[in-house]
Amino acid sequence: MCKKLSLKYDYGYKLCIAINDMSWIYRNLYENELQEEYYNIGKQQYRQAYYLALARKDNILAEKLKNGYQRFYQSDIEIV
């Protein structure tokens, strides 16, 4: 039942977007307060959104997240 609901309402995509939005918030917090902790949390959440997109086989979203990560953090996403 949960799998059907998840597929019906596309929760995986929405979760990807929500995690990405949180990483953007942490990046802005870092820029305003210059605390390394915010920078690292933002990077970690961006990677989580990217991994989730890859797991969902959503290549378009994964590519967008990869490009955004490179633009914001000036490095490639490491596949761990």
DAPEJO-V377557 format. One record per pair of residues at least 12 apart in sequence whose C-alpha atoms are under 10 Angstrom apart, sorted by the first residue. I is the first residue (numbers start at 0). GAP is how many residues later the second one is. Records with the same first field share a line. If there is no record, write none. Layout:
# DAPEJO-V377557
I=GAP + GAP
This chain:
# DAPEJO-V377557
11=37 + 40 + 41 + 43 + 44 + 46
12=36 + 39 + 40 + 43 + 45 + 48
14=34 + 37 + 38
15=29 + 30 + 32 + 33 + 34 + 35 + 36 + 37 + 40 + 45 + 46 + 49
16=29 + 32 + 33 + 36 + 44 + 48
17=27 + 31
18=23 + 25 + 26 + 27 + 28 + 29 + 30 + 31 + 33
19=22 + 23 + 25 + 26 + 27 + 28 + 29 + 30 + 45 + 48
20=21 + 24 + 25 + 28
21=19 + 20 + 23 + 24 + 27
22=15 + 16 + 17 + 18 + 19 + 20 + 21 + 22 + 23 + 24 + 25 + 26
23=15 + 18 + 19 + 21 + 22 + 48
24=13 + 17
25=12 + 13 + 14 + 15 + 16 + 17 + 19
26=12 + 13 + 14 + 15 + 16 + 45 + 46
27=14
28=13
29=12
38=34
41=31
42=26 + 29 + 30 + 34
43=33
45=19 + 20 + 22 + 23 + 31
46=18 + 19 + 22 + 30 + 31 + 32 + 33
48=12 + 13 + 16 + 17
49=12 + 13 + 14 + 15 + 16 + 19 + 27 + 29
50=14 + 15 + 26 + 28 + 29
52=12
64=12
